[in-house]
């Protein structure tokens, strides 16, 4: 029983962490997706938008 609970926590904690990280970064992710889908932007601007997500 304790082993199953340990596995549960092993999966739950990273899942919650990634979810909250994504929520915190959602604005930058939205801006990045908008820039990448814009056909008028040059490749350098798109690449810069991707890098801005990780600031």
mmJSON file of the N, C-alpha and C atoms, coordinates in Angstrom:
{"data_MODEL":{"atom_site":{
"group_PDB":["ATOM","ATOM","ATOM","ATOM","ATOM","ATOM","ATOM","ATOM","ATOM","ATOM","ATOM","ATOM","ATOM","ATOM","ATOM","ATOM","ATOM","ATOM","ATOM","ATOM","ATOM","ATOM","ATOM","ATOM","ATOM","ATOM","ATOM","ATOM","ATOM","ATOM","ATOM","ATOM","ATOM","ATOM","ATOM","ATOM","ATOM","ATOM","ATOM","ATOM","ATOM","ATOM","ATOM","ATOM","ATOM","ATOM","ATOM","ATOM","ATOM","ATOM","ATOM","ATOM","ATOM","ATOM","ATOM","ATOM","ATOM","ATOM","ATOM","ATOM","ATOM","ATOM","ATOM","ATOM","ATOM","ATOM","ATOM","ATOM","ATOM","ATOM","ATOM","ATOM","ATOM","ATOM","ATOM","ATOM","ATOM","ATOM","ATOM","ATOM","ATOM","ATOM","ATOM","ATOM","ATOM","ATOM","ATOM","ATOM","ATOM","ATOM","ATOM","ATOM","ATOM","ATOM","ATOM","ATOM","ATOM","ATOM","ATOM","ATOM","ATOM","ATOM","ATOM","ATOM","ATOM","ATOM","ATOM","ATOM","ATOM","ATOM","ATOM","ATOM","ATOM","ATOM","ATOM","ATOM","ATOM","ATOM","ATOM","ATOM","ATOM","ATOM","ATOM","ATOM","ATOM","ATOM","ATOM","ATOM","ATOM","ATOM","ATOM","ATOM","ATOM","ATOM","ATOM","ATOM","ATOM","ATOM","ATOM","ATOM","ATOM","ATOM","ATOM","ATOM","ATOM","ATOM","ATOM","ATOM","ATOM","ATOM","ATOM","ATOM","ATOM","ATOM","ATOM","ATOM","ATOM","ATOM","ATOM","ATOM","ATOM","ATOM","ATOM","ATOM","ATOM"],
"id":[1,2,3,4,5,6,7,8,9,10,11,12,13,14,15,16,17,18,19,20,21,22,23,24,25,26,27,28,29,30,31,32,33,34,35,36,37,38,39,40,41,42,43,44,45,46,47,48,49,50,51,52,53,54,55,56,57,58,59,60,61,62,63,64,65,66,67,68,69,70,71,72,73,74,75,76,77,78,79,80,81,82,83,84,85,86,87,88,89,90,91,92,93,94,95,96,97,98,99,100,101,102,103,104,105,106,107,108,109,110,111,112,113,114,115,116,117,118,119,120,121,122,123,124,125,126,127,128,129,130,131,132,133,134,135,136,137,138,139,140,141,142,143,144,145,146,147,148,149,150,151,152,153,154,155,156,157,158,159,160,161,162,163,164,165],
"type_symbol":["N","C","C","N","C","C","N","C","C","N","C","C","N","C","C","N","C","C","N","C","C","N","C","C","N","C","C","N","C","C","N","C","C","N","C","C","N","C","C","N","C","C","N","C","C","N","C","C","N","C","C","N","C","C","N","C","C","N","C","C","N","C","C","N","C","C","N","C","C","N","C","C","N","C","C","N","C","C","N","C","C","N","C","C","N","C","C","N","C","C","N","C","C","N","C","C","N","C","C","N","C","C","N","C","C","N","C","C","N","C","C","N","C","C","N","C","C","N","C","C","N","C","C","N","C","C","N","C","C","N","C","C","N","C","C","N","C","C","N","C","C","N","C","C","N","C","C","N","C","C","N","C","C","N","C","C","N","C","C","N","C","C","N","C","C"],
"label_atom_id":["N","CA","C","N","CA","C","N","CA","C","N","CA","C","N","CA","C","N","CA","C","N","CA","C","N","CA","C","N","CA","C","N","CA","C","N","CA","C","N","CA","C","N","CA","C","N","CA","C","N","CA","C","N","CA","C","N","CA","C","N","CA","C","N","CA","C","N","CA","C","N","CA","C","N","CA","C","N","CA","C","N","CA","C","N","CA","C","N","CA","C","N","CA","C","N","CA","C","N","CA","C","N","CA","C","N","CA","C","N","CA","C","N","CA","C","N","CA","C","N","CA","C","N","CA","C","N","CA","C","N","CA","C","N","CA","C","N","CA","C","N","CA","C","N","CA","C","N","CA","C","N","CA","C","N","CA","C","N","CA","C","N","CA","C","N","CA","C","N","CA","C","N","CA","C","N","CA","C","N","CA","C","N","CA","C","N","CA","C","N","CA","C"],
"label_alt_id":[null,null,null,null,null,null,null,null,null,null,null,null,null,null,null,null,null,null,null,null,null,null,null,null,null,null,null,null,null,null,null,null,null,null,null,null,null,null,null,null,null,null,null,null,null,null,null,null,null,null,null,null,null,null,null,null,null,null,null,null,null,null,null,null,null,null,null,null,null,null,null,null,null,null,null,null,null,null,null,null,null,null,null,null,null,null,null,null,null,null,null,null,null,null,null,null,null,null,null,null,null,null,null,null,null,null,null,null,null,null,null,null,null,null,null,null,null,null,null,null,null,null,null,null,null,null,null,null,null,null,null,null,null,null,null,null,null,null,null,null,null,null,null,null,null,null,null,null,null,null,null,null,null,null,null,null,null,null,null,null,null,null,null,null,null],
"label_comp_id":["UNK","UNK","UNK","UNK","UNK","UNK","UNK","UNK","UNK","UNK","UNK","UNK","UNK","UNK","UNK","UNK","UNK","UNK","UNK","UNK","UNK","UNK","UNK","UNK","UNK","UNK","UNK","UNK","UNK","UNK","UNK","UNK","UNK","UNK","UNK","UNK","UNK","UNK","UNK","UNK","UNK","UNK","UNK","UNK","UNK","UNK","UNK","UNK","UNK","UNK","UNK","UNK","UNK","UNK","UNK","UNK","UNK","UNK","UNK","UNK","UNK","UNK","UNK","UNK","UNK","UNK","UNK","UNK","UNK","UNK","UNK","UNK","UNK","UNK","UNK","UNK","UNK","UNK","UNK","UNK","UNK","UNK","UNK","UNK","UNK","UNK","UNK","UNK","UNK","UNK","UNK","UNK","UNK","UNK","UNK","UNK","UNK","UNK","UNK","UNK","UNK","UNK","UNK","UNK","UNK","UNK","UNK","UNK","UNK","UNK","UNK","UNK","UNK","UNK","UNK","UNK","UNK","UNK","UNK","UNK","UNK","UNK","UNK","UNK","UNK","UNK","UNK","UNK","UNK","UNK","UNK","UNK","UNK","UNK","UNK","UNK","UNK","UNK","UNK","UNK","UNK","UNK","UNK","UNK","UNK","UNK","UNK","UNK","UNK","UNK","UNK","UNK","UNK","UNK","UNK","UNK","UNK","UNK","UNK","UNK","UNK","UNK","UNK","UNK","UNK"],
"label_asym_id":["A","A","A","A","A","A","A","A","A","A","A","A","A","A","A","A","A","A","A","A","A","A","A","A","A","A","A","A","A","A","A","A","A","A","A","A","A","A","A","A","A","A","A","A","A","A","A","A","A","A","A","A","A","A","A","A","A","A","A","A","A","A","A","A","A","A","A","A","A","A","A","A","A","A","A","A","A","A","A","A","A","A","A","A","A","A","A","A","A","A","A","A","A","A","A","A","A","A","A","A","A","A","A","A","A","A","A","A","A","A","A","A","A","A","A","A","A","A","A","A","A","A","A","A","A","A","A","A","A","A","A","A","A","A","A","A","A","A","A","A","A","A","A","A","A","A","A","A","A","A","A","A","A","A","A","A","A","A","A","A","A","A","A","A","A"],
"label_entity_id":["1","1","1","1","1","1","1","1","1","1","1","1","1","1","1","1","1","1","1","1","1","1","1","1","1","1","1","1","1","1","1","1","1","1","1","1","1","1","1","1","1","1","1","1","1","1","1","1","1","1","1","1","1","1","1","1","1","1","1","1","1","1","1","1","1","1","1","1","1","1","1","1","1","1","1","1","1","1","1","1","1","1","1","1","1","1","1","1","1","1","1","1","1","1","1","1","1","1","1","1","1","1","1","1","1","1","1","1","1","1","1","1","1","1","1","1","1","1","1","1","1","1","1","1","1","1","1","1","1","1","1","1","1","1","1","1","1","1","1","1","1","1","1","1","1","1","1","1","1","1","1","1","1","1","1","1","1","1","1","1","1","1","1","1","1"],
"label_seq_id":[1,1,1,2,2,2,3,3,3,4,4,4,5,5,5,6,6,6,7,7,7,8,8,8,9,9,9,10,10,10,11,11,11,12,12,12,13,13,13,14,14,14,15,15,15,16,16,16,17,17,17,18,18,18,19,19,19,20,20,20,21,21,21,22,22,22,23,23,23,24,24,24,25,25,25,26,26,26,27,27,27,28,28,28,29,29,29,30,30,30,31,31,31,32,32,32,33,33,33,34,34,34,35,35,35,36,36,36,37,37,37,38,38,38,39,39,39,40,40,40,41,41,41,42,42,42,43,43,43,44,44,44,45,45,45,46,46,46,47,47,47,48,48,48,49,49,49,50,50,50,51,51,51,52,52,52,53,53,53,54,54,54,55,55,55],
"pdbx_PDB_ins_code":[null,null,null,null,null,null,null,null,null,null,null,null,null,null,null,null,null,null,null,null,null,null,null,null,null,null,null,null,null,null,null,null,null,null,null,null,null,null,null,null,null,null,null,null,null,null,null,null,null,null,null,null,null,null,null,null,null,null,null,null,null,null,null,null,null,null,null,null,null,null,null,null,null,null,null,null,null,null,null,null,null,null,null,null,null,null,null,null,null,null,null,null,null,null,null,null,null,null,null,null,null,null,null,null,null,null,null,null,null,null,null,null,null,null,null,null,null,null,null,null,null,null,null,null,null,null,null,null,null,null,null,null,null,null,null,null,null,null,null,null,null,null,null,null,null,null,null,null,null,null,null,null,null,null,null,null,null,null,null,null,null,null,null,null,null],
"Cartn_x":[0.824,0.0,0.864,1.909,2.786,3.523,3.852,4.562,3.658,2.395,1.454,1.294,1.238,1.135,2.381,3.538,4.786,4.79,4.32,4.217,3.245,2.145,1.151,1.782,2.509,3.172,4.264,4.942,6.003,5.449,4.222,3.581,2.858,2.218,1.403,2.236,3.326,4.113,4.646,5.303,5.744,4.581,3.469,2.316,1.775,1.644,1.174,2.18,3.464,4.497,4.456,4.33,4.267,2.991,1.903,0.645,0.764,1.284,1.432,2.454,3.524,4.532,3.895,3.069,2.402,1.431,0.726,-0.19,0.581,1.71,2.52,3.075,3.386,3.981,2.955,1.681,0.664,0.655,0.891,0.9,2.036,3.219,4.357,4.155,3.568,3.29,2.286,1.299,0.314,0.976,1.822,2.537,3.439,4.092,4.974,4.187,3.058,2.247,1.717,1.363,0.888,2.005,3.201,4.33,4.721,4.743,5.148,4.126,2.864,1.844,1.714,2.334,2.267,3.173,2.589,3.347,4.174,3.862,4.569,5.857,6.012,7.208,8.387,9.571,10.755,11.11,11.936,12.308,13.015,13.79,14.51,13.538,12.482,11.482,10.739,10.474,9.811,10.71,11.987,12.938,13.074,13.092,13.174,11.942,10.776,9.543,9.605,10.199,10.356,11.296,12.376,13.321,12.731,11.834,11.221,10.35,9.893,9.084,9.897,11.183,12.02,12.68,12.27,12.825,12.385],
"Cartn_y":[-1.199,0.0,1.257,1.253,2.417,2.624,1.543,1.644,2.3,1.934,2.54,4.036,4.387,5.792,6.552,5.932,6.544,6.779,5.798,5.972,7.091,7.13,8.181,9.56,9.734,11.019,11.301,10.262,10.413,10.975,10.671,11.191,12.509,12.604,13.775,15.05,14.989,16.197,16.834,16.078,16.727,17.215,16.505,16.925,18.258,18.403,19.661,20.776,20.478,21.477,21.968,21.052,21.443,22.235,21.86,22.584,24.019,24.219,25.575,26.377,25.74,26.422,26.887,26.062,26.414,27.571,27.555,28.652,29.958,29.901,31.103,31.624,30.738,31.12,31.285,31.177,31.123,32.361,33.52,34.751,34.699,34.325,34.242,33.133,32.024,30.948,31.402,32.155,32.683,33.626,34.516,35.438,34.686,33.636,32.841,32.149,31.553,30.876,31.861,33.046,34.067,34.504,34.681,35.094,34.007,32.76,31.664,31.469,31.713,31.516,32.706,33.834,35.021,34.84,34.823,34.583,35.787,36.965,38.179,38.407,37.756,37.944,37.176,37.766,37.022,35.916,35.003,33.852,34.286,35.351,35.804,36.277,36.952,37.418,36.237,35.229,34.034,33.315,33.201,32.545,33.329,34.645,35.494,35.291,35.138,34.906,33.58,32.569,31.276,31.404,32.143,32.334,33.156,34.075,34.914,34.123,32.966,32.13,31.724,31.523,30.988,32.067,33.313,34.381,34.202],
"Cartn_z":[0.0,0.0,0.0,0.81,0.88,-0.434,-1.129,-2.404,-3.464,-3.468,-4.41,-4.135,-2.857,-2.491,-2.922,-2.785,-3.234,-4.73,-5.498,-6.95,-7.307,-6.558,-6.77,-6.576,-5.481,-5.225,-6.25,-6.695,-7.692,-9.003,-9.312,-10.521,-10.238,-9.092,-8.773,-8.651,-7.945,-7.676,-8.958,-9.858,-11.107,-11.973,-11.96,-12.753,-12.256,-10.958,-10.379,-10.651,-10.54,-10.791,-12.24,-13.179,-14.593,-14.878,-14.261,-14.454,-13.968,-12.762,-12.238,-13.027,-13.475,-14.301,-15.606,-16.21,-17.454,-17.239,-16.122,-15.815,-15.648,-14.972,-14.779,-16.099,-17.02,-18.299,-19.408,-19.122,-20.165,-21.059,-20.49,-21.299,-22.316,-21.883,-22.797,-23.827,-23.4,-24.346,-25.402,-24.996,-25.935,-26.931,-26.44,-27.326,-28.294,-27.809,-28.657,-29.763,-29.425,-30.431,-31.47,-31.026,-31.954,-32.902,-32.377,-33.21,-34.2,-33.752,-34.63,-35.754,-35.476,-36.506,-37.451,-37.104,-37.957,-39.172,-40.337,-41.562,-41.981,-41.459,-41.857,-41.073,-39.94,-39.115,-39.698,-39.631,-40.073,-39.073,-39.514,-38.68,-37.402,-37.472,-36.272,-35.192,-35.589,-34.617,-34.006,-34.811,-34.29,-33.299,-33.64,-32.741,-31.441,-31.531,-30.336,-29.455,-30.07,-29.307,-28.566,-29.209,-28.547,-27.35,-27.515,-26.411,-25.281,-25.607,-24.568,-23.603,-24.013,-23.114,-21.889,-22.056,-20.98,-20.12,-20.264,-19.412,-17.986],
"occupancy":[1.0,1.0,1.0,1.0,1.0,1.0,1.0,1.0,1.0,1.0,1.0,1.0,1.0,1.0,1.0,1.0,1.0,1.0,1.0,1.0,1.0,1.0,1.0,1.0,1.0,1.0,1.0,1.0,1.0,1.0,1.0,1.0,1.0,1.0,1.0,1.0,1.0,1.0,1.0,1.0,1.0,1.0,1.0,1.0,1.0,1.0,1.0,1.0,1.0,1.0,1.0,1.0,1.0,1.0,1.0,1.0,1.0,1.0,1.0,1.0,1.0,1.0,1.0,1.0,1.0,1.0,1.0,1.0,1.0,1.0,1.0,1.0,1.0,1.0,1.0,1.0,1.0,1.0,1.0,1.0,1.0,1.0,1.0,1.0,1.0,1.0,1.0,1.0,1.0,1.0,1.0,1.0,1.0,1.0,1.0,1.0,1.0,1.0,1.0,1.0,1.0,1.0,1.0,1.0,1.0,1.0,1.0,1.0,1.0,1.0,1.0,1.0,1.0,1.0,1.0,1.0,1.0,1.0,1.0,1.0,1.0,1.0,1.0,1.0,1.0,1.0,1.0,1.0,1.0,1.0,1.0,1.0,1.0,1.0,1.0,1.0,1.0,1.0,1.0,1.0,1.0,1.0,1.0,1.0,1.0,1.0,1.0,1.0,1.0,1.0,1.0,1.0,1.0,1.0,1.0,1.0,1.0,1.0,1.0,1.0,1.0,1.0,1.0,1.0,1.0],
"B_iso_or_equiv":[0.0,0.0,0.0,0.0,0.0,0.0,0.0,0.0,0.0,0.0,0.0,0.0,0.0,0.0,0.0,0.0,0.0,0.0,0.0,0.0,0.0,0.0,0.0,0.0,0.0,0.0,0.0,0.0,0.0,0.0,0.0,0.0,0.0,0.0,0.0,0.0,0.0,0.0,0.0,0.0,0.0,0.0,0.0,0.0,0.0,0.0,0.0,0.0,0.0,0.0,0.0,0.0,0.0,0.0,0.0,0.0,0.0,0.0,0.0,0.0,0.0,0.0,0.0,0.0,0.0,0.0,0.0,0.0,0.0,0.0,0.0,0.0,0.0,0.0,0.0,0.0,0.0,0.0,0.0,0.0,0.0,0.0,0.0,0.0,0.0,0.0,0.0,0.0,0.0,0.0,0.0,0.0,0.0,0.0,0.0,0.0,0.0,0.0,0.0,0.0,0.0,0.0,0.0,0.0,0.0,0.0,0.0,0.0,0.0,0.0,0.0,0.0,0.0,0.0,0.0,0.0,0.0,0.0,0.0,0.0,0.0,0.0,0.0,0.0,0.0,0.0,0.0,0.0,0.0,0.0,0.0,0.0,0.0,0.0,0.0,0.0,0.0,0.0,0.0,0.0,0.0,0.0,0.0,0.0,0.0,0.0,0.0,0.0,0.0,0.0,0.0,0.0,0.0,0.0,0.0,0.0,0.0,0.0,0.0,0.0,0.0,0.0,0.0,0.0,0.0],
"pdbx_formal_charge":[null,null,null,null,null,null,null,null,null,null,null,null,null,null,null,null,null,null,null,null,null,null,null,null,null,null,null,null,null,null,null,null,null,null,null,null,null,null,null,null,null,null,null,null,null,null,null,null,null,null,null,null,null,null,null,null,null,null,null,null,null,null,null,null,null,null,null,null,null,null,null,null,null,null,null,null,null,null,null,null,null,null,null,null,null,null,null,null,null,null,null,null,null,null,null,null,null,null,null,null,null,null,null,null,null,null,null,null,null,null,null,null,null,null,null,null,null,null,null,null,null,null,null,null,null,null,null,null,null,null,null,null,null,null,null,null,null,null,null,null,null,null,null,null,null,null,null,null,null,null,null,null,null,null,null,null,null,null,null,null,null,null,null,null,null],
"auth_seq_id":[1,1,1,2,2,2,3,3,3,4,4,4,5,5,5,6,6,6,7,7,7,8,8,8,9,9,9,10,10,10,11,11,11,12,12,12,13,13,13,14,14,14,15,15,15,16,16,16,17,17,17,18,18,18,19,19,19,20,20,20,21,21,21,22,22,22,23,23,23,24,24,24,25,25,25,26,26,26,27,27,27,28,28,28,29,29,29,30,30,30,31,31,31,32,32,32,33,33,33,34,34,34,35,35,35,36,36,36,37,37,37,38,38,38,39,39,39,40,40,40,41,41,41,42,42,42,43,43,43,44,44,44,45,45,45,46,46,46,47,47,47,48,48,48,49,49,49,50,50,50,51,51,51,52,52,52,53,53,53,54,54,54,55,55,55],
"auth_comp_id":["UNK","UNK","UNK","UNK","UNK","UNK","UNK","UNK","UNK","UNK","UNK","UNK","UNK","UNK","UNK","UNK","UNK","UNK","UNK","UNK","UNK","UNK","UNK","UNK","UNK","UNK","UNK","UNK","UNK","UNK","UNK","UNK","UNK","UNK","UNK","UNK","UNK","UNK","UNK","UNK","UNK","UNK","UNK","UNK","UNK","UNK","UNK","UNK","UNK","UNK","UNK","UNK","UNK","UNK","UNK","UNK","UNK","UNK","UNK","UNK","UNK","UNK","UNK","UNK","UNK","UNK","UNK","UNK","UNK","UNK","UNK","UNK","UNK","UNK","UNK","UNK","UNK","UNK","UNK","UNK","UNK","UNK","UNK","UNK","UNK","UNK","UNK","UNK","UNK","UNK","UNK","UNK","UNK","UNK","UNK","UNK","UNK","UNK","UNK","UNK","UNK","UNK","UNK","UNK","UNK","UNK","UNK","UNK","UNK","UNK","UNK","UNK","UNK","UNK","UNK","UNK","UNK","UNK","UNK","UNK","UNK","UNK","UNK","UNK","UNK","UNK","UNK","UNK","UNK","UNK","UNK","UNK","UNK","UNK","UNK","UNK","UNK","UNK","UNK","UNK","UNK","UNK","UNK","UNK","UNK","UNK","UNK","UNK","UNK","UNK","UNK","UNK","UNK","UNK","UNK","UNK","UNK","UNK","UNK","UNK","UNK","UNK","UNK","UNK","UNK"],
"auth_asym_id":["A","A","A","A","A","A","A","A","A","A","A","A","A","A","A","A","A","A","A","A","A","A","A","A","A","A","A","A","A","A","A","A","A","A","A","A","A","A","A","A","A","A","A","A","A","A","A","A","A","A","A","A","A","A","A","A","A","A","A","A","A","A","A","A","A","A","A","A","A","A","A","A","A","A","A","A","A","A","A","A","A","A","A","A","A","A","A","A","A","A","A","A","A","A","A","A","A","A","A","A","A","A","A","A","A","A","A","A","A","A","A","A","A","A","A","A","A","A","A","A","A","A","A","A","A","A","A","A","A","A","A","A","A","A","A","A","A","A","A","A","A","A","A","A","A","A","A","A","A","A","A","A","A","A","A","A","A","A","A","A","A","A","A","A","A"],
"auth_atom_id":["N","CA","C","N","CA","C","N","CA","C","N","CA","C","N","CA","C","N","CA","C","N","CA","C","N","CA","C","N","CA","C","N","CA","C","N","CA","C","N","CA","C","N","CA","C","N","CA","C","N","CA","C","N","CA","C","N","CA","C","N","CA","C","N","CA","C","N","CA","C","N","CA","C","N","CA","C","N","CA","C","N","CA","C","N","CA","C","N","CA","C","N","CA","C","N","CA","C","N","CA","C","N","CA","C","N","CA","C","N","CA","C","N","CA","C","N","CA","C","N","CA","C","N","CA","C","N","CA","C","N","CA","C","N","CA","C","N","CA","C","N","CA","C","N","CA","C","N","CA","C","N","CA","C","N","CA","C","N","CA","C","N","CA","C","N","CA","C","N","CA","C","N","CA","C","N","CA","C","N","CA","C","N","CA","C","N","CA","C","N","CA","C"],
"pdbx_PDB_model_num":[1,1,1,1,1,1,1,1,1,1,1,1,1,1,1,1,1,1,1,1,1,1,1,1,1,1,1,1,1,1,1,1,1,1,1,1,1,1,1,1,1,1,1,1,1,1,1,1,1,1,1,1,1,1,1,1,1,1,1,1,1,1,1,1,1,1,1,1,1,1,1,1,1,1,1,1,1,1,1,1,1,1,1,1,1,1,1,1,1,1,1,1,1,1,1,1,1,1,1,1,1,1,1,1,1,1,1,1,1,1,1,1,1,1,1,1,1,1,1,1,1,1,1,1,1,1,1,1,1,1,1,1,1,1,1,1,1,1,1,1,1,1,1,1,1,1,1,1,1,1,1,1,1,1,1,1,1,1,1,1,1,1,1,1,1]
}}}
